[in-house]
């Protein structure tokens, strides 16, 4: 089996959590390399400025607002991206949240919310995308991790658990 490397000639990249931080920087980098990038973020985190900032690059950014915790919508987003832009050959599941969870004030809802975004948010996109990639026999999937998966830091009980999962 040969190692597949995603190429802008083969299809598009999809980044969840692309409105800021790592996702935003990666979208700019991929646009500079010629990729068409579908960027998903919450409606309240628009990517209009990212689209403007990448307008003169060889690739382009297209907004696909989506909440990664919404399983049906994630499936619809995968289908819409592929219908509108072409096959997803690179998916970066980057959406995440951090809720401070100090050991002396643990709350189940903080763990649940962290897992809904950081773990199930990946699964909600991975499941509908994997079958499409399997049929095409190519694609790259990237999961964004954290050092907190390996050892605890104060206030990272929920976040570290999601990254270890």
Residue, then its C-alpha position, 0 to 999 in steps of 0.5 A: x500500500x502506498x502512502x497517500x498525500x492529499x493534493x489540491x488537484x485531488x479535491x478539497x480540504x475541510x477544517x472544523x474550528x477554522x475561525x481562529x487559532x490553529x484552524x485559521x492558521x492552517x486554512x491560510x497555509x493550505x490556501x497558499x498551497x492552492x487548496x480549496x478549503x471548506x472551513x466550518x465554525x459556529x455561526x457566531x464565529x464567522x470566517x468573513x475576515x479569513x475569506x478576505x485575507x486569503x482572497x489573493x492566494x492560489x486557493x480559496x476559503x469557503x464557509x460551511x458554518x456548523x456545530x460539530x455537536x450536531x450529528x445530522x448537520x455534520x453529515x449534511x455538511x460533508x455531503x454539501x461540501x462534496x456536492x459544492x466543491x468536490x471530494x474531501x481529500x484532507x479533513x482536519x478535525x480541529x474544533x475544540x473547547x477548553x473548560x477549566x475544571x479545577x479538582x476542587x470544583x468538578x461538574x459533570x456538565x463540564x465533562x459532558x460539554x467537553x466530550x461533546x465538542x472535543x470527542x463526539x465532534x470528531x466522530x460526528x464528522x468522521x463517520x460520514x466522511x470515512x465511507x466516502x474516503x474508503x470508496x475513493x481509496x484515498x484521503x487524509x484525516x488529521x486529529x488535533x491532540x494535546x500534551x494534556x492527554x499524557x499527563x494532567x495539569x491543574x484545571x485540565x481534567x475534562x479537556x485532557x480526558x477528551x484529548x486522551x480519548 
